[in-house]
């Protein structure tokens, strides 16, 4: 599958599970995660990145990103799980993961 098969060039968003998902959502999450993980990031920048990640999380879950990929950094993953738990989310990204190894 190619990106244009999911979202044609002339379209800038799709809707999944009642959530509007903008083109660039995954890229914005990755950029925010990099800022959050950078040890040189200030507290204010880290908080802005965390806020962005929290805002993007429902769209990423609707896309199924966390059904396929898992955040490897323990602190970032825990932060996202805590935030999801605060929302009473039952999505797999918010709860314990099954160990398939």
N, C-alpha and C positions, 0 to 999 in steps of 0.2 A: 504494500500500500504506500502511496506517495502522499505528501502533505496536502497537495491540491485535491486529492480524492476525498479528504475529510473536510477541507475548508477551501473552496475556490478562491482565486486571487481577488475577485471582486467582493468577496464576503469577509467581514471582519469579526464575526462572532457566530457561535452556534449555541443551541440550547440542548442541555442534557439534564434529565431528572429535575426539570423546572428551574435550572440554574443557567444563566446566560454566561457563556465562556468566551472571553475575548481572545483573538489571535495574539499570541505572545505571552499567554498566561504561564506556560511552563518555563519559558525563558526568564520571565520576571521572578518566578519562584527561585530558579537557579541563581540569578544575580543577587537576590535578597539573602539566600542561604550562604553565598560566598561572603557577603558583607558580615552576616551574623557570625560566621566561623573565623573571620580574620582576627587574629589576636591584637592587631593595631587599631581595630574599630573602637570608636568612642562609645560610651554608654548610650548617648543620644542616638548615634547612628545604629547601634545594635537594636535599640528599642524600635526605631523606624523600620528596620528590617524585620523584626519580629511582628510588628503590626501588619506589614505587607504580607508576610507569610500567613498570618492568621486570616487576613482578608481573602487570600488566594486559595486557602485550604479546601473550602467547599467545592470550588471549581475543579481542583486537582482530583478530589475524591470522585466527583461526577465523571471525570474523564477515565477513572479507573487507574490512575498513575500508581497509587499505593497498593493496588492489587498485584502489580507486576514488580515494582521497585520499592525498596525500603531505604529510608534515610540512614546512612551508616554512622554518622556522628552521634554518639550516645546522648550528649547534652541537647543537641538540636532535636533529635527524635523525642526525647523525654519532654522537652518544651512543647512540641507539637502534640504529643499524646495528652499532656496535662491540659492544654488548651481545648483539645477535642473532648476530653472528659468533662470539662466545665460546660460544654455545650450539650452534654448528655448524648453525644454521638455514638452510635453503635457500629460505625464503619470499622473494618479491620485495622485501618491505620490508627485508630484510637484505642484499640484494645490489644490484648496479648497476641503475639504472632505464633503461628504453628511452626514447629521446628521440623522441616522436611529433610534434614540431613541424615 
